[in-house]
Amino acid sequence: MKLRELAGNDFPEINNTLAGPTGDIEIAGLTSNSRKAAPGMLFAAMAGTKADGAQFVADAANKGALAAVAGAPVEAQIPVLVVSNPRRFLALAAARFHGAQPQTMVAVTGTAGKTSVASFTRQIWAHAGMAAAQIGTTGVVSPTRNEYGSLTTPDPVALHALLAELAAEGVTHAAMEASSHGLDQSRLDGVRLAAAGFTNLGRDHMDYHPTVERYMAAKMRLFDSLLPKGAPAVTFSDDEWSAEAIRVAKASGLDVKTVGRRGDYLSLKRVEHFRHKQMAEIHVGDEIFEVDIPLAGDFQVANALVAAGLAISTGTPAAVAMAALEKLQGAAGRLELVGQTKQGALAYVDYAHKPDALQNVLASVRPFTTGRVVVVFGCGGDRDKGKRPIMGDIATRFADVVIVTDDNPRSEVPEVIRSEIMAAAPGAMEIGDRAEAIRHAVGILNSGDTLIVAGKGHEEGQTIGDRVLPFSDHVEVRKALEEAGS
């Protein structure tokens, strides 16, 4: 594809350059990683936290790159296009280069619930007979694949290559997660969205965003920059940040559709909590549905409503969507029941690694727990340190037994991380070895108790230093249950 075709008309500052011979350069591929540069490629030089990609233009050229894009002039032996936002340039170029996407794309943002909403939306569409896929933290799921992943929102080159693959395999509907990092770094620019959703906002990524207001603003790029005017903006109505999401959506000319107890699109009138399910009365216009959602946790009802709103607003009949809610399977590692003791105590694994998520999951199991709520959790290293005492305080307020352990300490000293949690967790027990902490927790369970092992969810590794060692909360809980004779 010619360079001028890749650039389109979104960056007028380079129109004159592209009008000449430079615009006729035939580009065979795209990359923002100079190590992956190859003959015929366009290299996008990004300014990162550790290094500026501009210093690698020469390296990319030596490997055969024919042109580069950067945020400032660079002396090089190949043409360098200087644009205001190289990240956005790369995303839009990747969309043009790969071309095809599933015809109905939706994205969901928020601090918690993105993975579940994407999964539930895919399941609703599949129930309605659509060839559907999801993209996010747990990887890619489609009618032909179930691939584990590690990034909530992939880089734009990988993302658009994936979208083209999904379209080629016949996927017509796809739901994806939109992280604040991905939105702030323009990774979703170029995705042709039919609708988008917002779940909630809590403390997270304060090592990246300077304030919670900036964090919210990054989330809201989904509404104010990426969603076409008039498109549905499905917004959970009952979060403290819902009003701001609604304001941004209305100001951006979107079709605001609220869901929840205060929702006007899908209105939740009543919820009854049971051990393995919840009965929800949901009003959709003049229709009333009584739905048995086979998942625990009030937050899962909220996720189901956002997913149903996305599916219905993109053409799924309401009755079909409501019927699909009764067959939902929880996303991997999201309040996932792993097993139970011979006395009937339940053991769950959950991805909660931020304050609001931990509070929500602990509160969600309280209604059906006749004994004690036991929690095993830690905090990751090289991430927002401010949340550690907050999560310690939440754990001691919402659980009866708290065990503080390690969770991906990365380059930090694990004992220091634990001490920062323990400082706000009076009465908590400290067991650094995560497997031992899980064994101890399972060993003290009595009839009526509920165990939550929080923080890692679907992850299959423990990052210690620069190594990722095999580790699965699911596997360790099952081992502990077997050792306990359950």
Secondary structure, 3 states (H helix, E strand, C coil): CEHHHHHCCCCHHHHHHHHCHHHHCECCEEECCHHHCCCCEEEECCECCCCEHHHHHHHHHHCCCCEEEECCCCCCCCCEEECCCHHHHHHHHHHHHHCCCCCEEEEEECCCCHHHHHHHHHHHHHHCCCCEEEEECCEEEECCEEECCCCCCCCHHHHHHHHHHHHHCCCCEEEEECCHHHHHCCCCCCCCEEEEEECCCCCCCCCCCCCHHHHHHHHCHHHHHHCCCCCEEEEECCCCCHHHHHHHHHHCCCEEEEEECCCCCEEEEEEEECCCCEEEEEEECCEEEEEEECCCCHHHHHHHHHHHHHHHHCCCCHHHHHHHHCCCCCCCCCCEEEEECCCCCEEEEECCCCHHHHHHHHHHHHHHCCCCEEEEECCCCCCCCCHHHHHHHHHHHHCCEEEECCCCCECCCHHHHHHHHHCCCCCCEECCCHHHHHHHHHHCCCCCCEEEEECCCCCCEEEECCEEEECCHHHHHHHHHHHCCC
